[in-house]
Amino acid sequence: MTPKEYELLIYLAKTPNKVFDREQLLKEVWHYEFYGDLRTVDTHVKRLREKLNRVSSEAAHMIQTVWGVGYKFEVKSNDEPAK
């Protein structure tokens, strides 16, 4: 896992179930304002999921895409069924 992937994972995980848009992730994780290329976030999320999947498919599914908005680190309560 690259340092930036780790930073992204920690940023999402420290506020579980909160949706972050791509612009917000660029600002907070990459420390720069949006200038037109949001694919950076998408690419890092894809690679992070691939690496997490090597450890656990359940872990890889914790990073959820919220269509049209961004991403969240989804944590289920004990009484919710896993996907």
C-alpha positions in Angstrom: 0.0 0.0 0.0 1.4 3.4 -0.9 1.5 6.2 1.6 -1.3 8.1 -0.2 -3.5 5.0 -0.3 -2.9 4.5 3.5 -3.7 8.2 4.1 -6.9 7.8 2.1 -7.9 4.7 4.0 -7.3 6.3 7.4 -9.2 9.5 6.4 -12.2 7.5 5.3 -12.1 5.0 8.3 -11.8 7.7 11.0 -15.4 8.8 10.1 -17.2 5.6 9.3 -20.4 5.8 7.3 -19.9 9.4 6.3 -19.9 10.2 2.6 -17.1 12.3 1.2 -17.2 13.8 -2.2 -14.2 13.6 -4.5 -13.4 17.3 -4.2 -13.3 17.0 -0.4 -11.0 14.0 -0.6 -8.7 15.8 -2.9 -8.5 18.8 -0.5 -8.1 16.8 2.7 -5.9 13.8 1.5 -4.0 15.3 -1.4 -4.0 18.8 0.1 -5.0 20.7 -3.0 -8.1 22.3 -4.4 -10.1 20.8 -7.3 -8.7 21.8 -10.7 -10.6 19.4 -12.9 -9.3 15.9 -12.5 -11.3 13.8 -10.0 -10.1 10.5 -11.5 -7.1 10.7 -9.1 -9.5 9.8 -6.3 -11.2 7.0 -8.3 -7.9 5.5 -9.3 -6.6 5.4 -5.7 -9.8 4.0 -4.4 -9.7 1.2 -7.1 -6.1 0.3 -6.2 -6.8 0.5 -2.5 -9.7 -1.9 -2.9 -7.6 -4.3 -4.9 -5.0 -4.4 -2.2 -7.5 -4.8 0.6 -9.1 -7.6 -1.4 -5.8 -9.6 -1.2 -6.2 -9.6 2.6 -10.0 -9.9 2.9 -12.8 -9.4 0.4 -14.9 -8.1 3.3 -12.4 -5.4 3.9 -12.4 -4.4 0.3 -16.2 -3.9 0.4 -16.0 -1.5 3.3 -15.1 1.3 0.9 -18.4 2.0 -0.8 -19.1 4.1 -3.8 -22.0 6.5 -3.3 -23.1 7.0 -6.9 -23.0 10.6 -8.0 -21.5 11.7 -4.7 -18.2 10.0 -3.7 -17.1 7.4 -1.2 -17.6 6.2 2.3 -16.0 3.7 4.7 -19.0 1.5 5.6 -19.2 -0.1 9.0 -22.1 -2.3 9.7 -23.5 -2.6 13.2 -23.5 -6.1 14.8 -27.2 -6.7 14.0 -26.9 -5.8 10.3 -26.2 -8.6 7.8 -23.0 -8.4 5.8 -23.2 -8.0 2.1 
